[in-house]
Amino acid sequence: MRRLALILEPLFAPLLAVLAAFAVGAVLILAVGDDPLETYGLLLGSALSWPDGIGYTLFYATPLVFTGLAVALALRCGLLNIGAEGQLVAAAFATAWAGITFAHLPAWLLVPAAAGAALVAGGAWGAVPGVLKARFGAHEVITTIMMNFIAAGLVSYFTQYHYKKPGDAILETVPIADAARLPRLGRFVPGLPERIPLNLAFPLALLACVLVWVFLWKTRWGYEIRATGANPEAAEYGGISTRRRIVLAMALSGALAGMVAINDVQGYRYRYYDGFSAGYGFTGIAVALLGRSHPAGVLVAALFFGALLRGGLFVDIFTEHVSKDLVAVLEGIIILFVACEALFRRRSGARLSGLLPGSKARAKE
């Protein structure tokens, strides 16, 4: 029973945050003149129908798994990666570049080469703020935000002047080679139409969850990253090079964010398309917080937000006053409740420590 309680305890606060957010959302829906039960029924029902609802929910959840894992891994090292958006943009262009430049290669070489380009580009874009943090003490929030703008500017330039089809009014590269493309799951799953863009990147996202869990909890490097995040001074005293672990954590975080490119460029659009990201890097922060920075929690939270994204389209079409912005409102409220829960937990812990025998004496000292 105690073991079950320990397993369920971390789930209580996120679940409560979701329920509270839906309750606040219901008040807002009533305020604009719509029925909350009908709206939520449409929101969730359209996301869980087969095959379109579930297929698109999983498709929308795939990039959120990658960015949620990216933010969660950085958080485990005590870092806040705000730069997943720039990392995935740089990776998307690198993937398209590889798929265009090495179009002569066979599929068994080109598919992993294009995916590898995403990992390397995203990892390199994440490593730069890590080096600046470790070497000069530059705050990763500031540097990662600045790197977002640099990535957007550079990628737009190269796309516009080197890889765009002449005369194309849209800022996008020419298509990647057919050999670089990932097949859609509709080819393998009975009843799932191939028109649904869910592709092999989703099983790769599930594998990434497993690998991140193994890395963080079953390897020495993962332990040292978690130790650095928990108490950098104690980690340094114990012989851990916290500077190296910061760089490693940010590089791996960037590589995970870069895997979004595998889903979008290789599995969906088959090119780099300017503005393809629907804020995946920033939504990944909400996914990581709701998932308590654990791979299993990140997966569940990503599926939940994927369902909201899918259902929000139908809410926008079939309700009279509520728009798809309801999804953004729910996301924001969930983050607020999760943050309040963490703050309450810290204050409660401080009060409890003040009630322990000898605490007042130690405070006076």
N, C-alpha and C positions, 0 to 999 in steps of 0.2 A: 504493500500500500504506500509506503514511504517513497519507494522508487517511482511509482506511478505519479505521486504528487510532485516529485522533482522533475519529471518529464512534462507534466501539464502546467506547472507554474509559469514557465516562460511564455506559454501560449495565452495566458489569461489577459495580460495587459494589451497585446495587439488585438485580440478579439474584442475586448472592451472598447478599444479605440475605434474599431470599425463600426461596432454597434452604435456608439455615441455619435460618430460622424453621420451615420444613416439617420439617426434621430434628429440631428440638427438639420440635415438635408431635407427631411420630411417637413420641418417647420418652414423652410425656405420655399419648398414646392407649394405648400398651402398658401404661403404669402403671395405667390404669383398667380394663384387661382387654379392649380391642377391638383389631381388626386395622387397622394404619395404612394398608395398601394398599387394603383394602376401604373404609375411611372416606374416604380421599382420592379414590378412584375414584367414590364416591357424591357427594362434595363437588363435584368438577369435572365429572363426567358429567351431573349434574342441571342444572348451570349452562350447559352447552354443547349441550344437546339442542334440536332444532328442532320446533315453534316456541316452546314455552313457556319452555324454559330460556334460550335466547338473548334472547327478547323481554323476559323479566323481568330478566335480567342487564343489558341495556341500560337498562331502566327504572330499576333501582336505581343504575346508574352515572351517570345524568343529573344528579341533584343533587350527586353527588360531583365531577363535572367542574366545576360552577360554584363550589363551595366550595374545591376544590383550586386553581382559577385565582385565586380571591380571596386565599387564603393565599400562593400563589406570587408574585403581583404585589406584595403587601406585603413579602415576604421580599426581593425584588429591590431594595427601597428600604431594606433593613436594619430592617424592622419585623416584629413578630410579631403578627398579627391573631388574637386568641383570641375575638373577638367576632362571628365569622361566624354563630354560632347566634342571637344576638340580632338581627343584621341581617336574617337570613332570616325570622325571626318577625315583625319589624316590616313587612317587605315583603309577607309573606303576608296579613297583616291589611289592609294598604293595597290590595292587589290585590282582595281580597274586597270591601272598601269601595267601590272603583271599580266593580266588577262589579254591585254592588247599587244604588249611588246613581245611576249613569248607565245604568240598565237600558233606558231609552227609546231609546238610541243604536243605530244599525245596527251589524252585526258588524264592518264594515270600519273603523269608528271605535272601537268598544268594545274589541276585542281589543288593538290597540296602546295604548289608553288604560289598560287594566288592567295590561298589561305595563310601560308607562311608570311607573305608580304603584309597581310593584315596584322598578324601577331607582332612582327618586327616593327612596323610603323607605329602601331599603338603603344607597344612597349617602350620604344625610343621616345615617343612624345610624353609618356608618363615618367620616364627616367630623368628627364631634364629637371622638372621641379623637385624630384627626389634628390638629385645632386646638389641643387641650389639650397635645399633644406639642410642636407647633411653637412655640406661644406661651408656655407655662409649663414645658415640660420634663417634663410628667407622663408616666410610663411607660405605653406603650400596652397592655401586658399587663394592668395593673391597671384602667385605664379601660375597656378593652373587656370585661373580665369583669364590671365593674359595670354596663355598658350592657346586658349580657345580662339581668340581673335586672330592670332598669328596663323593658326591652322586654316581658319576660314579664308583669310586673305590669300595665303599661298596657294591653296587648292583652287580657289576661284581663278587666280591668275593663270596657273598651268592649264586648267581646263579651258579657259577662254581662248588662250593664244597658242595652245599646242595640241590639245586632244579633242577639241570640239569639231563636229562635222561642219564644214563651211555652209553658211546660210541657215544653220539651225538657230531659231530664236530662243531656244531653251538652253540654259547653262548646264550642259551635260556632256560627258565624253561620248565618243563613238562606242558601239557595243563591244563587249569582250568576246573572245572566241567561243564558239560552241563547246569546245573541249574543256573550257574553264567553268562551265555551268554545273550547278548541283541539280539533281532530279528532284521533283516534287514528290511528297509522300503519297499523293493520290495514285502514283504508279504502283505502289506496294500495298496500300491499305484498302481493303474492299469497302466499297460504299463511299469513299472519299474522292470527290471529283478532282481531276488534275487542274481545273481552273482555279481552285483555292491555292494560294501561294505558299502554303505550309510546305517546307522542304526539309532536306536532311540536316539543316542547321539546328532544328529543334532537338533531335537526338543528341547532337553535339553539345547543346546547352545542358541537357541532362547529364551527359558525361562530364562536362565542366564542373557541375555541382559536386559530383562524386570526387573528382580530382582535387578540387579546392579543399574539400573536407579532409581528404587524405593528407594533403600537403600541410594544412594548418594544425591538424591534431595527431598526425602519425609520423611526422618528419622532424628532424632537429631544426631545420630552417624555419618551419612553421611555428615550432615552439618558441624559437628566439624572436620571431616577429611578434607573437602574442605577448611574450615577456616584455619586449620593448614598448608595446602599447600599454601594458598594464602598469609598468613602473620603469621608465628608462634608466633612472639612477641605479636601481637595484640590478637591472639587467647588465649595465656597464660594470658594476662591482662584481657581478658573477662571471665576467669574462666575455660577455657578448659585445660584439662591435655594433653598437646601435646605429652608427652612421651607415654601415653597409646594409643593415637590415632595412633602413628607411629607403635607400635607393632600390633594393630588391623589391620591397613591397610596392613602391610606386611603379616600377617597371612591370611587375606582374599585373598590377591593377590596370595599367594602360593596355597591356596585351589582352586582358579580358574584355575591356571596353572595345578594343579593336575588332574583336570577334563579331561584333554587330555587322561589320562589312561582309562577312561570309554569308550571313542571312540575306542582306539586302542586295549586294552586288552580284554574288554568285548564285543566289537562290531565287531572286525576285526580279529586279530591274535589269540585270545583266549589263550595267554601266554605272559610272558614278553620276549621280543626279544631285545638283545643288539643292539643298533644303530637304533632302530625303528623311532626315531625322526629325521625328515629331517630339523633340525634347527628350529623347531616350536617356541621355546622360544625366539630365536633371531629375527625371522621374526615377532613375536608378537610386538616387539618394533616398527617396521615399520608400522604395522597395527594400533597400538595405536596412533602413530604420524599422520598418514594420516587420521585417524578417529577423530582427535582433542580430544582424550581422552573422547569421549562421546560414550555410548553404541550403539546408532544408527549408528554413524559414524564407530565404530569398526566393526559392522556387515557388512556394505557396503564395507569397506576396506578389510575385510576377504574374502568376496565373490569375490572381484576383484583379490586378490592375489591367491585365489583358482583357478580362471579361468586361471591366468597366469601359475600356476603349471601344470594344465591339458593341456593347449595348448602348453606349452614348450616341452612336450614329442613329439608331432607331428611335431613341428618345427625342432627338433633334427633329426627326421627320414626322413622327406620329403623335406627338403631344402638342397642345395648343400654345403653351407659353414657355415650357422648359426647353432649354437648348442643351447641346452636348457639352457646354461649359459646366454643366452639373458635375461632370467627371472631374474636372480640375478643382472645383469647389470641394468635392468629397476628398480628393487627394490632399488638399491643403489642410482640411480639418483633421484628417487622420494624422498627419505629421504633427499638428499642434497638440493633439491628445497624447501621442506617443512622447513628445518632448515634455509635456506636463507630467506624465507618469515617471519619466526618468528624473525630473527635477524633484518630484515628491519623494521618490525612492532615496535620493541623495540626502534630502533634508531629514527624512525619517531615520536614516542611518546615523546622521549626525546627532539627532536627539537621543537615539538609543545609546550611542556611545557616551553621551553626557550623563546618562543615568547609571552607567556601570560603576561599581565600587572603585574608588580611587581616581575617577576621572576628574572630579573637581580639584583634587589635590594636584594632579598633573597639569591641569589648566592654569592653576596659580603659579606653578613652577615655570 
